[in-house]
Amino acid sequence: MKLAITLGLLVVFGLFVRFYFFSSKDVVSNFQGQTAANISSSTSDVSAWLKLRDSENNFEVRYPRIFKRIYPQIVAPLSSQDKVKAVGIAHYSNVKHCDLSGRLEGCTASTTDLAINFFSVERNFNDVFRDLKKNYGEIMEVMTIDGHQGVHFLLGAEGEGIEYIVLPINSAQTLFIARNYIDERVNLTYKNASDFIKIKEQESIFVKIISTLTFRPSL
């Protein structure tokens, strides 16, 4: 994956980061305080994972029980900057987090160390692709999941970022998968936090979750 840090992308990224980490202000998670060992053992048995489906039954995905289900409003990385309803999962670490704005209202008592959100737009993938290509063309790479070929790209700065996977659902809808991450090797605040999911395990868990994604047979 390539990392792009341009002024334009950082402005957009700042908006995304502020939104994603906002959710931890109002959530008291049952999963805070776990040790790294407990987190690892809780994500090893895929057969014991929970199922997540979107409201239209377009897809199904499994996820570990250490995550909390969330229903956020997402700002899509498109020219329109429209907010859309999403369904997702999140894990929280009991460590204070402050976003890149540097303002007090940008700080929360806990940190969303890993969140994965799924949302769709009522637009053909080719139309969405042309829109994305204007801003992210150089960093987009081809990705195929369950026979649906799309793209993915990464936006990040100062050890925090969002990875997007964009896939066609059908001829009229496009699926976005958005994974937010924090890298404790860059943001040293989290380096010794026992309940923080380290970046390598964040990536491993994400790959396992995405490997369970299937589009509904009726499509």
C-alpha positions in Angstrom: 0.0 0.0 0.0 1.1 3.5 -0.7 0.9 6.4 1.7 -0.2 9.8 0.3 0.2 12.9 2.4 -0.7 16.0 0.4 -2.2 19.2 1.7 -5.6 18.5 0.0 -5.8 15.0 1.4 -4.9 16.0 4.9 -7.8 18.5 5.0 -10.2 15.7 3.9 -8.5 13.2 6.3 -8.8 15.6 9.2 -12.6 15.6 8.8 -12.7 11.8 8.6 -10.5 11.3 11.7 -12.6 13.8 13.7 -15.8 11.8 12.9 -14.4 8.3 13.5 -13.0 9.1 16.9 -16.1 11.1 17.9 -18.0 7.9 18.5 -15.9 7.0 21.5 -17.1 10.1 23.4 -20.5 8.5 24.1 -19.7 4.8 24.4 -18.8 2.9 27.5 -17.4 -0.3 26.0 -17.6 -3.7 27.7 -14.4 -4.5 25.9 -12.1 -1.9 27.4 -9.4 -3.2 29.8 -8.6 -6.4 27.9 -5.0 -7.5 27.7 -3.3 -8.1 24.4 -3.3 -11.9 25.1 -7.1 -11.9 25.7 -7.6 -9.9 22.5 -5.5 -12.3 20.5 -7.3 -15.4 21.8 -10.7 -13.8 21.2 -10.0 -13.3 17.5 -8.5 -16.7 16.7 -11.7 -18.8 16.3 -13.6 -17.5 13.3 -16.4 -20.1 13.7 -17.3 -18.4 17.0 -17.5 -14.9 15.4 -20.8 -12.9 15.1 -22.5 -12.1 11.9 -23.2 -8.7 10.5 -25.5 -7.9 7.6 -26.5 -4.7 6.0 -30.2 -3.6 6.2 -30.7 -4.6 2.5 -29.1 -8.0 2.9 -26.6 -7.1 0.2 -23.7 -8.7 2.1 -22.7 -10.6 5.2 -19.5 -10.5 7.2 -18.2 -12.1 10.4 -16.4 -10.3 13.2 -14.9 -11.2 16.6 -16.9 -10.7 19.8 -14.4 -8.2 21.2 -16.0 -5.6 18.9 -19.0 -3.5 19.6 -21.7 -2.9 16.9 -22.0 0.7 15.9 -24.3 2.6 13.5 -22.5 5.9 12.6 -23.1 8.6 10.1 -20.2 8.5 7.7 -18.8 11.2 5.4 -18.2 9.5 2.1 -14.8 10.2 0.4 -16.5 11.5 -2.7 -16.7 14.9 -4.2 -20.2 15.4 -2.8 -19.0 14.9 0.8 -22.4 13.6 1.7 -23.1 11.8 5.0 -24.5 8.3 4.7 -25.7 5.8 7.3 -23.3 3.0 8.0 -23.2 -0.2 10.1 -19.9 -1.2 11.6 -17.8 -2.5 14.5 -15.4 -0.8 16.8 -12.9 -1.7 19.6 -12.0 0.9 22.3 -8.9 1.3 24.3 -9.0 3.0 27.7 -6.5 5.7 26.7 -7.3 9.4 26.0 -7.3 10.4 22.4 -6.9 13.8 20.8 -7.4 14.3 17.1 -5.2 16.3 14.7 -7.2 19.5 15.2 -5.4 20.2 18.5 -8.6 21.5 20.0 -9.9 20.5 23.4 -13.3 19.4 21.9 -11.3 17.0 19.7 -10.2 14.9 22.8 -12.0 11.9 24.1 -11.6 9.8 27.3 -11.0 6.6 25.2 -9.5 5.7 21.9 -11.1 3.8 18.9 -8.0 1.8 18.0 -9.8 -0.2 15.3 -13.2 0.4 13.6 -14.5 -1.0 10.4 -17.6 0.6 8.8 -19.7 -0.6 5.9 -21.9 1.8 3.9 -23.3 1.9 0.4 -24.2 4.6 -2.1 -26.9 4.5 -4.8 -24.4 5.0 -7.6 -22.9 2.7 -10.2 -19.3 1.6 -9.4 -17.9 3.1 -12.7 -19.4 6.5 -11.7 -17.9 6.2 -8.2 -14.6 5.1 -9.6 -14.4 8.2 -11.9 -15.1 10.4 -8.9 -12.5 8.8 -6.7 -9.9 8.8 -9.4 -9.9 12.6 -9.5 -8.4 12.8 -5.9 -7.0 9.4 -5.2 -6.1 7.9 -8.6 -2.4 7.6 -7.9 -2.8 5.6 -4.7 -5.7 3.4 -5.7 -5.0 -0.3 -6.2 -7.2 -3.1 -7.6 -8.8 -5.5 -5.1 -11.2 -8.4 -5.6 -13.4 -9.8 -2.9 -15.9 -12.6 -3.4 -15.7 -12.1 -7.2 -16.4 -8.3 -7.0 -13.5 -6.3 -8.4 -13.0 -2.8 -7.0 -10.2 -0.6 -5.5 -8.6 0.2 -2.2 -6.5 3.1 -1.0 -5.0 4.5 2.2 -5.1 8.0 3.7 -2.9 8.7 6.7 -0.8 11.1 8.7 1.1 11.0 12.0 0.4 7.4 12.7 -3.4 7.6 12.1 -5.4 6.8 9.0 -8.2 5.3 7.1 -8.1 2.5 4.6 -11.0 2.4 2.1 -12.1 -0.6 0.0 -14.7 0.2 -2.7 -16.6 -2.6 -4.4 -19.6 -2.8 -6.8 -22.6 -4.4 -5.2 -24.7 -4.5 -8.4 -25.3 -2.2 -11.4 -26.8 0.5 -9.2 -25.0 0.3 -5.8 -21.4 0.6 -4.6 -20.1 -0.7 -1.2 -17.5 1.2 0.9 -15.6 -0.4 3.6 -13.7 2.0 5.8 -11.1 0.8 8.4 -9.6 3.4 10.7 -6.3 2.6 12.4 -3.7 4.0 14.8 -0.1 2.9 14.7 1.5 2.8 18.1 5.0 2.8 16.5 4.4 6.4 15.4 1.9 7.6 18.1 3.8 6.4 21.2 0.9 7.2 23.5 -0.3 3.7 22.8 2.9 1.8 22.8 2.5 0.3 26.3 -1.3 0.3 26.6 -2.3 -3.2 27.5 -5.8 -3.0 26.0 -4.7 -1.4 22.8 -4.7 -3.5 19.6 -1.2 -3.1 18.1 -1.0 -2.1 14.4 0.1 -5.5 13.2 -2.8 -7.3 14.9 -5.2 -4.6 13.6 -4.1 -5.4 10.1 -4.3 -9.2 10.8 -7.8 -8.9 12.2 -9.0 -6.8 9.4 -7.7 -9.3 6.8 -9.5 -12.1 8.6 -12.7 -10.1 8.8 -12.7 -9.1 5.1 -11.9 -12.7 4.1 -15.4 -13.7 5.5 -17.2 -11.1 3.4 -19.7 -12.6 1.0 -22.3 -10.9 -1.2 -25.8 -12.3 -1.0 -26.4 -15.2 -3.5 -29.6 -13.5 -4.8 -27.5 -10.9 -6.5 
